[in-house]
């Protein structure tokens, strides 16, 4: 299982028109915030969230998310109704 890094996040989301390509990385380099473009949500049942945080491999306190997990979350993106 490949742990998330900034470069594999950017290559995974590249060309997906639903996702804002300007990923935010926190100051400690432990999390990535991925925003969706207007009209899309990570989870409609959770108040139409437009941002999702992912844990990077550099996080010393929590297990890192994987590329497979990111891809599974991307599959669940849906339009806001």
C-alpha positions in Angstrom: 0.0 0.0 0.0 1.5 3.3 -1.1 1.3 6.0 1.6 0.2 9.5 0.5 2.9 12.0 -0.5 2.3 15.5 -2.0 3.5 14.2 -5.4 1.3 11.1 -5.6 -1.7 13.2 -4.5 -1.1 15.7 -7.3 -0.7 12.9 -9.9 -3.9 11.1 -8.6 -6.1 14.2 -8.9 -4.6 15.6 -12.0 -7.1 16.3 -14.7 -10.2 15.7 -12.5 -12.4 18.7 -13.2 -14.3 18.2 -9.9 -11.2 18.8 -7.8 -9.4 22.1 -7.2 -5.9 21.5 -8.3 -4.4 23.8 -5.6 -4.0 21.4 -2.8 -3.2 22.9 0.6 -0.5 21.3 2.7 -0.4 22.3 6.4 2.7 24.0 7.8 4.0 20.8 9.4 3.6 18.8 6.2 1.4 16.3 7.9 -1.9 16.8 6.2 -3.2 17.7 2.8 -6.5 19.6 2.3 -8.2 18.8 -1.0 -11.0 21.2 -2.1 -13.6 20.4 -4.6 -14.8 22.8 -7.2 -18.2 24.4 -6.9 -21.1 22.1 -7.4 -19.4 19.0 -6.0 -19.3 17.4 -2.5 -17.3 14.7 -0.8 -20.4 13.6 1.2 -23.9 15.0 0.7 -25.1 13.4 3.9 -22.4 15.3 5.8 -23.6 18.8 4.8 -22.1 18.9 1.3 -18.5 19.2 2.4 -16.2 20.7 -0.2 -13.0 19.9 1.6 -11.4 16.7 2.8 -8.2 16.3 4.9 -5.8 13.4 4.2 -2.9 12.3 6.4 0.5 12.3 4.7 3.3 9.8 5.3 5.2 12.4 7.3 2.7 12.5 10.1 4.3 11.3 13.2 1.2 10.9 15.3 -1.4 9.2 13.0 -1.1 6.4 10.4 -0.8 7.8 6.9 -3.6 7.5 4.4 -2.9 5.6 1.2 -3.3 6.3 -2.5 -6.0 3.6 -2.6 -8.0 5.4 0.1 -7.7 8.7 -1.8 -9.0 7.0 -4.9 -11.9 5.4 -3.0 -12.9 8.8 -1.7 -12.6 10.3 -5.2 -15.0 7.7 -6.5 -17.6 8.9 -3.9 -17.6 12.6 -5.1 -21.1 13.5 -6.1 -22.8 16.6 -7.5 -24.6 18.9 -5.0 -28.3 18.8 -5.5 
